Amino acid sequence: MAHSIDTTHFWMPFTANRQFKARPRLLTSAKGMYYTTDDGRQILDGTAGLWCVNAGHCHPKIVEAIAQQAATMDFAPTFQMGHPKVFESASALVKIAPEGLNRVFYCNDGSEAVDTALKIALAYHRMKGDSLRTRLIGRERAYHGVGFGGVAVGGIAGNRKHLGPTLAGVDHLRHPLDIKRNAFSRGLPENGAEIADEFEQRLLALHDPATVAALIVEPLQGSTGVILPPKGYLQKLRSICDRYGILLIFDEVITGFGRLGTAFAADYFGVVPDMIVCAKGLTNASVPMGAVIVRQDIHDAFMQAAPADTIEFFHGYTYSGHPLAAAAMLATLEVYRDEQLFERAAALAPYFEDAVHSLRGSPWVKDVRNLGLVAGIELEGIPGKPSARAFDIFQKCFWEKGVMIRTTGDIIALSPPLIIEKGEIDRIVGAIAESLKELKSVPTTAEAAV
Ligand SMILES: Cc1ncc(COP(=O)(O)O)c(C=O)c1O
């Protein structure tokens, strides 16, 4: 029996509020790979919530850790105070981080972690006496959350258009998606590494490299439709940054914690950035938490620049290293290790790749992109109605097939929990294939209206 709830007062984020409220999709409980809806249906989770529940829902060890912590100490400040778990959790995190990245600043989510990393970059150069370095470079179609810094370096038109000018001194590198040359690539695309050269040849030539503080990139652009780095592309960005003393920040909010079969995408690509931004899978999304993992000498520059007994970095959040988040994170990292979930993702990746590429040839499918346990399926849109086609598939999967997928524009994005079984991969892909076929034979209202 569906709940009858008044949906009036909650202003929903990144949602077509009026459309949603006309027919709410309500989730009321979750376990493992499945959500339960308010009308008692089981929904197979093809998106790990929002790219975040990597160990599956309501993992008993994580639930227990949070419950125990809540009963023991609900909150303790980390401004001029501390609690053991916040230090233990930072030590646990650096154990799985790339070598040399071993200082952790905590925040509450990906957006705050991005803004924190950008601030660290600007402050670092200034502390080193290099105060010319104030420019930040992002990429087109990048998503770095919704803080003012993240929106400025981000490259999503819709997110920027209401804000007017964001930060001054920001520029963007072209994104590397090139369907013409790379359609239906399995894994990393062959073509496009030369787009990285434009960083040096166009942006740095234009702005003067000595004015650039940092380049921030998602190793794999998730939110705008799974844009993969061409082979050799990230390596090129790393070497350009090295050549000019520019900090390289990897935003691993989506790619962190096993999504590509390694702890971080940095490990997968063999490219070590100067800072890693992470969130989501950090606590299996059970308690909000974000973090910036920083190269030691960047951290040490702050320690050396400030007089002893003074605050070295004027930044922080009331909930930086909240006890519940720290407890959840410690338990989450243990689950990842004990259940070998990163290895599991790596082992499942070829099966997942074959499954998603079986959609080639289905109606409207113009590209399939995949890496690790991430896939993007790009559809031909309905003329004049961008994103409607993919959203029709999303609705069909949810209401008729019992499967939750995610769509962005006319791209379907899949990022299931790493505990997924092969049969469940087949079910998700089967639901999409059937929905495409059924919509082809019976056009939806959106399509019929064109
Ligand atoms: C790459 C990336 N950075 C930052 C964010 C923002 O994270 P949050 O929504 O936790 O603020 C996201 C969210 O999806 C993301 O994908």
The ligand as a MOL file (V3000), in Angstrom:
LIG
                    3D

  0  0  0     0  0            999 V3000
M  V30 BEGIN CTAB
M  V30 COUNTS 16 16 0 0 0
M  V30 BEGIN ATOM
M  V30 1 C 33.0810 14.1530 -9.2370 0
M  V30 2 C 32.1840 14.7600 -8.2310 0
M  V30 3 N 32.6330 15.7560 -7.4550 0
M  V30 4 C 31.8680 16.3210 -6.5100 0
M  V30 5 C 30.5850 15.8860 -6.3010 0
M  V30 6 C 29.7400 16.5440 -5.2650 0
M  V30 7 O 29.5420 15.7060 -4.1930 0
M  V30 8 P 28.3590 16.0030 -3.1510 0
M  V30 9 O 27.0760 15.8400 -3.8710 0
M  V30 10 O 28.6040 14.9870 -2.0740 0
M  V30 11 O 28.5600 17.3940 -2.6520 0
M  V30 12 C 30.0770 14.8340 -7.0710 0
M  V30 13 C 28.7120 14.3380 -6.8700 0
M  V30 14 O 28.2100 13.5190 -7.6070 0
M  V30 15 C 30.8870 14.2670 -8.0700 0
M  V30 16 O 30.4420 13.2840 -8.8650 0
M  V30 END ATOM
M  V30 BEGIN BOND
M  V30 1 1 1 2
M  V30 2 1 2 3
M  V30 3 2 2 15
M  V30 4 2 3 4
M  V30 5 1 4 5
M  V30 6 1 5 6
M  V30 7 2 5 12
M  V30 8 1 6 7
M  V30 9 1 7 8
M  V30 10 2 8 9
M  V30 11 1 8 10
M  V30 12 1 8 11
M  V30 13 1 12 13
M  V30 14 1 12 15
M  V30 15 2 13 14
M  V30 16 1 15 16
M  V30 END BOND
M  V30 END CTAB
M  END
